[in-house]
Amino acid sequence: MTFFEETSPIFDASVERTAKDAVRIRWKTRRQNLSVSIYHRDSPETTQRSQLILQVKGQTVAEIKGLDPARPCYFEILPENGTGLIIGERRLPLHGAVNFRDLGGYQSRDGRRIKWGKIFRSDYLSRLTDADLVFLQRLKIQSVCDFRTSNEVRKRPDRLPIGVPGKHFHLPIDHLKFDPTDLFEKLKRGDTSWLTREFLIAGYISNIDRSAAVWGAVFKRLAQPSYLPLVFHCTGGKDRTGTCAALILLTLGVSEKTVIYDHGLSNTFLADVVDKIYAQFEALGINRRKIAPYFSAPRYCIEALLDHLRKKYGSAADYLKLKAGVTEEMLERIKEELLE
């Protein structure tokens, strides 16, 4: 989902992958019989020449086929007598990472939008295929921030495109006194006594109160164009990664409503993988309802995090300046680089 200025004749535009070589583009408009031209791009950069692939009138849905599945795709929607809008796929069509997504397109309070193709969030990258690596290389990924513990990394080291390993940063977050791999083993033994709403919320709060140095390291890199595009990830790409995404979106002026929406997308994109995990646990006699909170991105967790930030620190920007060593100058550079 993408949010645009209220003055635009087009809003709530989105791209949905319907097949390996096809997408469905949707948008809303306030004008009847609006003529729209759709251009295809390999890059979201506004200086790139676009290829006109479709023109429609009075429609708000377009089916695009014949795309190269090995290449990233972005689109410019150009309404008649209006400014063109760049949109892209929220979740990228990778085989070995199911929660790899672009944070582009979300709207800031000042009317600007986050640039597409600059910052990505993901689950772990150890299962990336050779085709995935080529795809990411075409995105020109410059750096990766990995929030997993040493045990997680040792068990499943990232696969990365050529040229990225020199800017691969291990920034472990281990705040629960239990390594995530140990918690998984507890669940396999049927031990769910520790898995409570309070436990999960405490993890999100700890992400804020005890991991400021990690977020400071991420934001210091976001302030340097040479590290962009940047990917940050953990294992499932929902909790530690979700905390980082929330801080970035809030700092860029995105609404809390949108932060909650973005957090919840993990439940959609991880659904197929999680169903397979549930089947494995059910084979051990463990009911999926008992373990579901651990493998999902509960709304109450991100809401608790947002409430904690407001009440204890005032705002995400105030928190970063007070606890993470991020300066106002850095935040302004980040906005300049990531907003358009």
C-alpha positions as CSV (number, residue, x, y, z in Angstrom):
1,M,0.0,0.0,0.0
2,T,1.3,3.5,-0.9
3,F,0.0,6.7,0.5
4,F,0.1,9.9,-1.6
5,E,-0.8,13.6,-1.2
6,E,-4.5,14.3,-1.0
7,T,-4.1,16.8,-3.9
8,S,-3.0,14.1,-6.3
9,P,-5.7,12.7,-8.6
10,I,-4.3,9.2,-7.8
11,F,-3.9,7.7,-4.3
12,D,-3.6,4.4,-2.5
13,A,-1.6,2.9,-5.5
14,S,-0.2,-0.6,-5.1
15,V,1.6,-3.3,-7.1
16,E,0.8,-6.9,-6.5
17,R,2.7,-9.8,-8.0
18,T,0.2,-12.2,-9.7
19,A,2.7,-14.5,-11.5
20,K,6.4,-14.8,-12.1
21,D,6.1,-12.4,-15.0
22,A,3.0,-10.5,-14.1
23,V,1.7,-7.8,-11.7
24,R,-1.6,-6.1,-11.0
25,I,-1.5,-2.4,-10.4
26,R,-4.4,-0.7,-8.5
27,W,-5.1,2.9,-7.7
28,K,-7.9,5.1,-6.6
29,T,-8.9,8.4,-8.1
30,R,-11.3,11.3,-7.5
31,R,-11.8,12.0,-11.2
32,Q,-14.2,10.2,-13.6
33,N,-12.8,8.8,-16.8
34,L,-9.2,9.8,-15.9
35,S,-6.7,8.9,-18.5
36,V,-3.6,7.2,-17.1
37,S,-0.3,6.2,-18.8
38,I,1.8,3.5,-17.1
39,Y,5.5,3.3,-17.7
40,H,7.9,0.5,-16.7
41,R,11.3,1.1,-15.1
42,D,14.1,-1.1,-13.8
43,S,15.0,1.6,-11.3
44,P,13.0,4.1,-9.3
45,E,15.4,6.8,-10.1
46,T,13.5,9.7,-11.7
47,T,16.3,10.3,-14.2
48,Q,15.9,6.9,-15.8
49,R,14.1,6.7,-19.1
50,S,10.7,5.0,-18.8
51,Q,9.0,2.6,-21.2
52,L,5.3,3.2,-21.9
53,I,3.6,-0.1,-21.6
54,L,-0.1,0.7,-21.1
55,Q,-2.7,3.5,-21.4
56,V,-6.1,3.3,-19.8
57,K,-9.1,5.5,-19.3
58,G,-11.7,5.3,-16.6
59,Q,-10.0,2.3,-15.0
60,T,-8.3,1.9,-11.7
61,V,-6.7,-1.6,-12.3
62,A,-4.1,-2.6,-14.8
63,E,-2.7,-6.1,-15.5
64,I,0.9,-6.1,-16.7
65,K,2.4,-9.3,-18.2
66,G,5.6,-10.3,-19.9
67,L,7.9,-8.9,-17.2
68,D,11.4,-10.2,-16.7
69,P,11.2,-12.0,-13.3
70,A,14.9,-11.7,-12.8
71,R,14.8,-7.9,-12.7
72,P,13.3,-5.5,-10.2
73,C,10.4,-3.6,-11.6
74,Y,9.0,-0.1,-10.8
75,F,6.2,1.8,-12.4
76,E,5.4,5.4,-13.1
77,I,1.7,6.1,-13.1
78,L,1.1,9.3,-15.0
79,P,-2.4,10.8,-15.0
80,E,-3.4,13.3,-17.7
81,N,-2.4,16.8,-16.7
82,G,-0.9,15.5,-13.5
83,T,2.5,14.6,-11.9
84,G,3.7,11.1,-12.3
85,L,4.0,8.8,-9.3
86,I,6.7,6.1,-8.9
87,I,5.5,2.9,-7.3
88,G,7.1,-0.5,-6.7
89,E,6.4,-3.9,-5.2
90,R,6.2,-3.9,-1.4
91,R,7.4,-7.5,-1.2
92,L,10.2,-8.4,-3.6
93,P,9.8,-11.7,-5.5
94,L,12.7,-13.6,-4.0
95,H,12.7,-17.3,-3.6
96,G,14.8,-17.6,-0.5
97,A,13.5,-14.7,1.6
98,V,9.7,-14.3,1.9
99,N,9.6,-11.1,4.0
100,F,12.0,-9.0,2.0
101,R,10.3,-5.7,1.3
102,D,10.8,-2.1,0.3
103,L,9.9,0.7,2.7
104,G,9.4,3.1,-0.2
105,G,6.2,4.9,-0.9
106,Y,5.0,5.6,2.6
107,Q,4.0,9.2,3.0
108,S,5.5,11.6,5.6
109,R,3.4,14.2,7.4
110,D,5.0,17.0,5.3
111,G,3.6,15.4,2.1
112,R,6.8,13.9,0.9
113,R,7.2,10.1,0.3
114,I,10.0,7.6,1.1
115,K,12.0,6.9,-2.0
116,W,11.6,3.4,-3.5
117,G,14.7,1.2,-3.7
118,K,16.7,2.9,-0.9
119,I,15.9,0.9,2.2
120,F,14.7,-2.7,2.7
121,R,13.7,-4.9,5.6
122,S,13.9,-8.6,5.5
123,D,13.9,-12.0,7.2
124,Y,17.2,-13.9,7.2
125,L,19.2,-14.2,3.9
126,S,20.9,-17.6,4.2
127,R,18.5,-19.3,1.8
128,L,18.8,-16.8,-1.0
129,T,19.2,-18.6,-4.4
130,D,21.7,-17.7,-7.0
131,A,18.9,-16.0,-8.9
132,D,18.0,-14.0,-5.8
133,L,21.6,-12.8,-5.5
134,V,21.5,-11.6,-9.1
135,F,18.2,-9.8,-8.4
136,L,19.6,-8.1,-5.4
137,Q,22.8,-7.2,-7.3
138,R,20.5,-5.3,-9.7
139,L,19.1,-3.4,-6.8
140,K,22.7,-2.2,-6.1
141,I,22.5,-3.1,-2.4
142,Q,25.5,-1.5,-0.7
143,S,25.1,-2.6,2.9
144,V,23.4,-5.1,5.2
145,C,22.7,-4.8,8.9
146,D,22.1,-8.2,10.6
147,F,20.4,-8.1,14.1
148,R,20.7,-11.8,14.8
149,T,22.6,-13.3,17.6
150,S,26.0,-15.0,17.0
151,N,24.3,-18.4,17.4
152,E,21.7,-17.5,14.7
153,V,24.4,-16.3,12.4
154,R,26.5,-19.3,12.9
155,K,23.6,-21.6,12.2
156,R,22.4,-19.7,9.1
157,P,25.0,-17.3,7.7
158,D,23.8,-14.8,5.1
159,R,24.3,-15.2,1.4
160,L,25.0,-11.9,-0.2
161,P,25.6,-10.5,-3.7
162,I,29.2,-9.9,-4.8
163,G,30.5,-6.7,-3.4
164,V,28.3,-6.4,-0.3
165,P,30.2,-8.5,2.2
166,G,32.6,-5.6,2.9
167,K,29.6,-3.7,4.2
168,H,27.9,-6.5,6.1
169,F,27.5,-5.4,9.7
170,H,26.6,-7.8,12.5
171,L,24.7,-5.8,15.1
172,P,23.3,-8.5,17.4
173,I,20.3,-7.9,19.6
174,D,20.0,-10.4,22.5
175,H,17.8,-9.0,25.2
176,L,15.7,-11.9,26.5
177,K,18.4,-13.8,28.4
178,F,17.6,-16.7,26.0
179,D,19.0,-17.0,22.5
180,P,16.2,-17.3,19.9
181,T,17.5,-20.7,19.0
182,D,17.1,-21.8,22.6
183,L,13.6,-20.5,22.7
184,F,12.7,-22.5,19.6
185,E,14.0,-25.7,21.2
186,K,11.9,-24.9,24.3
187,L,8.8,-24.8,22.1
188,K,9.8,-28.1,20.4
189,R,9.8,-29.7,23.9
190,G,6.3,-28.3,24.5
191,D,7.4,-25.7,27.0
192,T,5.2,-22.6,26.3
193,S,4.9,-21.4,29.9
194,W,7.2,-18.5,29.2
195,L,5.4,-17.4,26.0
196,T,3.0,-14.8,27.3
197,R,1.7,-11.4,26.1
198,E,3.8,-9.7,28.7
199,F,7.0,-11.6,27.7
200,L,6.6,-10.5,24.0
201,I,5.8,-6.9,24.9
202,A,8.9,-6.8,27.2
203,G,11.0,-7.9,24.2
204,Y,9.9,-5.0,22.1
205,I,10.4,-2.5,25.0
206,S,13.8,-4.0,25.6
207,N,14.6,-3.4,21.9
208,I,14.2,0.3,22.7
209,D,15.7,0.6,26.1
210,R,18.7,-1.7,25.7
211,S,19.6,-1.6,22.1
212,A,20.1,2.1,21.4
213,A,23.7,1.5,20.2
214,V,22.4,-0.9,17.5
215,W,19.9,1.7,16.2
216,G,22.5,4.4,16.4
217,A,24.8,2.3,14.2
218,V,22.0,1.8,11.6
219,F,21.1,5.5,11.5
220,K,24.7,6.6,11.2
221,R,24.9,4.5,8.1
222,L,21.6,5.8,6.7
223,A,23.0,9.3,7.0
224,Q,25.8,8.3,4.5
225,P,24.7,7.8,0.9
226,S,27.6,5.4,0.2
227,Y,25.8,2.8,2.4
228,L,22.5,3.0,0.4
229,P,20.6,1.1,-0.6
230,L,20.6,-0.7,2.8
231,V,19.0,-3.9,4.0
232,F,18.4,-4.6,7.7
233,H,17.1,-8.0,8.9
234,C,16.9,-10.5,11.7
235,T,15.5,-14.1,11.4
236,G,11.8,-13.7,10.8
237,G,12.0,-10.0,9.9
238,K,9.2,-9.0,12.2
239,D,10.3,-8.2,15.8
240,R,13.9,-6.8,15.9
241,T,13.5,-5.8,12.2
242,G,10.1,-4.4,13.0
243,T,11.5,-2.2,15.8
244,C,14.1,-0.8,13.4
245,A,11.5,-0.2,10.7
246,A,9.3,1.7,13.2
247,L,12.1,3.9,14.3
248,I,13.0,4.7,10.6
249,L,9.4,5.4,9.6
250,L,8.6,7.5,12.6
251,T,11.8,9.6,12.1
252,L,10.8,10.2,8.5
253,G,7.5,11.5,9.6
254,V,5.3,8.5,8.8
255,S,2.2,8.1,10.9
256,E,1.8,5.6,13.7
257,K,-1.1,4.1,11.8
258,T,1.1,3.3,8.8
259,V,3.8,1.9,11.2
260,I,1.3,-0.5,12.6
261,Y,0.1,-1.4,9.1
262,D,3.7,-2.1,7.9
263,H,4.4,-4.2,11.0
264,G,1.3,-6.3,10.3
265,L,2.4,-7.1,6.8
266,S,4.8,-9.7,8.3
267,N,1.8,-11.8,9.2
268,T,0.7,-11.9,5.6
269,F,4.1,-12.5,4.0
270,L,5.2,-15.1,6.5
271,A,1.9,-17.0,6.5
272,D,2.9,-19.9,4.2
273,V,6.2,-20.5,6.0
274,V,4.6,-20.3,9.4
275,D,1.9,-22.8,8.4
276,K,4.7,-25.3,7.6
277,I,6.3,-24.6,11.0
278,Y,2.9,-25.2,12.7
279,A,2.6,-28.5,10.9
280,Q,5.9,-29.6,12.3
281,F,4.9,-28.7,15.8
282,E,1.5,-30.4,15.5
283,A,3.3,-33.6,14.5
284,L,5.0,-33.3,17.9
285,G,1.6,-32.9,19.6
286,I,1.9,-29.2,20.2
287,N,-1.2,-27.0,19.4
288,R,-0.5,-24.2,17.0
289,R,-2.5,-21.7,19.1
290,K,-0.1,-22.0,22.0
291,I,2.9,-21.1,19.9
292,A,1.3,-18.7,17.4
293,P,2.3,-15.5,19.2
294,Y,6.0,-16.4,18.9
295,F,5.8,-16.8,15.1
296,S,3.6,-13.8,14.4
297,A,3.9,-10.0,14.6
298,P,1.2,-9.2,17.3
299,R,-0.4,-5.8,16.9
300,Y,-0.3,-5.3,20.7
301,C,3.5,-5.5,20.6
302,I,4.0,-2.6,18.1
303,E,1.3,-0.6,19.8
304,A,3.1,-1.1,23.2
305,L,6.4,0.0,21.6
306,L,4.9,3.2,20.1
307,D,3.2,4.0,23.4
308,H,6.6,3.4,25.3
309,L,8.4,5.7,22.9
310,R,5.9,8.5,23.3
311,K,5.7,8.3,27.1
312,K,9.3,7.8,28.0
313,Y,11.2,9.6,25.2
314,G,8.7,11.9,23.5
315,S,9.3,10.8,20.0
316,A,11.5,8.4,17.9
317,A,13.8,11.3,17.0
318,D,14.1,12.4,20.6
319,Y,15.0,8.8,21.6
320,L,17.7,8.6,18.9
321,K,19.3,11.9,19.9
322,L,19.1,11.1,23.6
323,K,20.1,7.4,23.6
324,A,21.6,6.4,20.3
325,G,24.1,9.2,19.6
326,V,22.2,10.4,16.5
327,T,22.5,14.1,15.9
328,E,19.9,16.5,14.4
329,E,22.3,17.0,11.5
330,M,22.2,13.2,10.8
331,L,18.5,13.1,10.9
332,E,18.2,16.0,8.4
333,R,20.7,14.2,6.1
334,I,18.6,11.0,6.3
335,K,15.4,12.9,5.4
336,E,17.1,14.6,2.5
337,E,18.4,11.3,1.2
338,L,15.3,9.1,1.8
339,L,12.4,11.5,1.2
340,E,11.1,13.0,-2.1
